[in-house]
């Protein structure tokens, strides 16, 4: 490894330690410009609020603000019958040129 490469590595390491600590996802996006590497700092506690309503949305928003994981394995879930769309994770858009 050349001296120049070693200097670059040291600079990168120093910058990594100088990065500001972020409280939640919103702070993280403000500092780093994206949310790709964000990892919640805390585990969340389970809730008894059932999914599908504004109350559950409020629970998720509070977890997000507190930098907690958004989902807990013991949160209630709605059991739905299998459909063709169960594994749908995105969509494709055709663009005309």
Order of alpha helices (4+ residues) and beta strands (2+ residues): alpha-alpha-alpha
